[in-house]
Structure formats: C-alpha cells, structure tokens
C-alpha cells in the first residue's frame, strides 16, 4: 500500500470512528443543578449523544472530589487547601485573580493540573485533547499530549487576551500555548482577531448555542413592559449602565427591569438602584433555574445586553444572552463591543448601541416598546438567524470536523503513537500498515 492510499484509508476510518476526548477547563458544574458554563456542558452532551466518550479535567472547588455529571466523568485536581480553592466558579478566574491572594495560586494550579493531566492521559489514551482557555491551560494540555500522543485543540474565549494586556508575563505564555496547539478554535470573530494578532495563526470560529429550550411565542406586550437582563453581575456585563438608563425610560412610561445572576458587583448595583430611587421598578432575582429563565424570556418585552470593555480591558467574547433571547423570539438591544456583533446584526436581528451610554440604551429600548411591529420583525429575523448560526447540531458537526482533522494530520505526520486496540478497526489497519 502506498503512502497516499494509507492516508486516504486512515482518513476514512477516522471520519467514522467514535472518539475518546479529554476536555480541559477551569470551570465545570459541581453538581447536576449547577448552572456554571452551561454552553460547555451542552456541547459535551451533544458529543456523548453521538457516541463519543468524553472525560473532563477541571480544578477542584473547596475540596470537591472527582464525580460524574450527565454520565460524564469529571476529574478534579486539588491545588490548595480546601478553604483556598476558590480560584474558579462563581465569579470566574479572570475576576478572582485581580486579588493578589488568588494570583499566588496560579503556580500550584498549573502544576497540579499538569500532574493530573499526565496521569489521566497515560491511563486513558485519548484520541484528542480539547482545552478551553489557552491561558492557563496550555501547559496542562501539553502534558496530556506528551502522555498519550493525542493532538491538542485549543479553544479561546476572549478573557485570556484581556488578561495578557493587563499582565505582561501572561502574553508569552498565552502566545506559546496558541503556537503549540495542533488546531485553534475561537468563539467569535472578535476573539479570532485577538488570536491572529498575538500568534499570527488563524482559528476556526465556532460559537455556542442556546442552553435553554427554544419556545418562540408572540411578544407579550405587557401593560407594564418587562425588560430583562441575564448573566453574571460582573463589571464587563455593564449592568450599571442599564440601571442608569431606567430613569429616562421611566420618564416616558412605566416599566420593570428584571436582573438575574450574582457576582461581585451585585451589592454595588443594588446600592445604585436604591440611590436612584428605583427599588420599585428593578428586581434582582439572583441565580435562577433553566425553567425560571425560560419563563422570564417568555414574559419579557425586550432583552438587553449592555456589556462594556471593563477597567481591565475584558469584554464579551460572544454573548449567550442574546442567543437565548433570539430562540424565544424576543427583540434585543445590545452594546457594540467584543463578539456581540457576531450575534446582534444591527437593524436586522437587534439594535446595537455604543457601550457605557445609558441614553442610547434608553432610546433603543423605548424605540422597540413604542414600535411593536418593528420589535416583532427583528425578533422574527433573529429566530431565523439563530436557527442557522447557533444550531447545536451544526456546531457539533464543526467541532467534530476540527477533531478529526487534527487527528488525521497528526497520524499522517507520525505525531500520534499507534492507536490503541480498544477503540476500532483503525488500530488493526494501522498496525498492519506499519504506521506508528
């Protein structure tokens, strides 16, 4: 058999086989009811639903041991005493490490992650390693690759580049991780631009889809309109500016602003609400279940994503809220920052306004409330766009395509060891052909 035939044969088998996948991330649900990184959880559900075997490697949180979520094994690595293991979850690592006490945990985090990845990959022999956030997970993914020979797919989400601008020592580590990866994925064109500027490499733009059930219904047109924001209450979400827009909205008509989520900004935002005398028109609902979230989308007249570039240069990598609002048939007002324009196409699927501009937010919201026909037309366009651009089946097809391309190229260039016999006929074919 000549080399060309061998490559074609290997590619065909790779395209049909079920894969063993290691997913590395900083945050993963701690229990079945934990709403952390719902997009990543859904992505993994889609992969396992196609018969692939997925294992998650993530840090512990307050001593949390390894466990199983949705039938997927989640291996937790310890990196500090129980009371210190709070670098991830809740506010997220980029916000946590702004405090010096959490910065010192970076080295043990990466070190223990490397040891755990090496041990896990030596035992499991994965086909592909999918690491989210190249900083700090580049060295951890590299350790897993050395242990089992699987190619690394590195997935960027945006926050790591803001961190690199803020911390000069992060930049070379992040760049090295991007250059070392076999394939790159970005969650938006904005993030892909960041990847290109830092590493010179192109990445495949693959967004994520909605994680709440799509139930499009006619706009409720409440007698007292309801404005909705969902997400973590951190600075880059820009909720302060939405609250500051409410006096202008209320000067024109009665309205209720509903805010879900928690975060380090919640107390400050509640104090701002009180100082503006808006307690009667703004509701802080905290974290809500998917069922509650579904009901809130169904009952709102306008969804708003007022994200900003925060004091540390961080902004929205993509924006899950508008995608979820689209699938419910709700009109969207959002800031023109980060990856949001990938989702909200001004005048077609929603309204974009400048960041940090309460008056612009108020005018756009009132414009949709005053013109329900326009709001309905935008919502209808948005639903169609969401079905095309953020469909989970298509997203999963593309992720699989990146995996199989990385595996195929690595196999052809002898970057992979002989495939293990426990998976499919590929190992037998490769053994017979002398591929190692």
Number of C-alpha atoms within 10 A of each C-alpha: 6 7 10 10 10 16 15 13 14 20 19 13 16 20 16 11 15 17 23 19 23 26 19 29 22 21 21 25 18 20 12 9 10 12 17 16 15 19 17 19 17 18 19 22 17 17 20 20 10 12 12 17 18 21 23 21 24 23 30 27 23 16 18 15 14 17 13 15 16 13 11 16 15 24 21 21 22 22 22 18 10 13 9 14 20 21 27 21 19 17 17 17 17 16 20 18 17 13 10 9 12 17 13 11 18 14 12 13 22 19 15 17 27 21 14 22 27 20 15 19 22 17 11 15 20 25 26 24 29 24 28 23 23 27 26 22 23 26 21 26 33 22 21 29 23 14 19 23 25 30 30 25 26 27 24 26 23 25 19 21 25 19 22 19 14 16 11 10 11 17 19 13 18 25 20 16 22 27 18 17 21 19 22 25 24 26 22 28 21 21 25 24 17 21 25 13 12 17 16 13 15 16 22 17 17 20 24 22 24 22 20 20 13 17 13 17 13 14 19 13 14 11 8 11 18 23 24 23 25 27 18 22 23 21 21 19 25 21 26 23 20 24 22 20 19 26 18 15 20 15 9 11 13 13 20 19 22 18 22 18 17 20 17 15 16 19 12 12 17 17 12 16 20 13 10 12 12 19 14 11 16 20 16 16 12 15 18 15 12 15 10 11 17 18 13 21 28 20 21 24 27 26 27 25 26 27 27 25 19 16 10 16 15 23 24 25 23 26 25 21 21 28 28 25 30 31 27 28 30 32 31 30 24 29 26 22 21 21 22 25 20 18 24 25 18 16 12 14 26 28 24 23 20 16 18 20 17 22 19 19 30 23 15 21 25 17 14 21 20 12 10 15 11 16 24 17 17 24 27 22 18 28 22 15 20 22 16 11 17 20 15 19 13 15 18 18 13 15 19 16 13 18 24 21 18 22 25 23 16 17 24 18 11 13 15 20 14 17 24 17 11 7 14 16 15 21 19 15 16 18 15 9 13 9 18 15
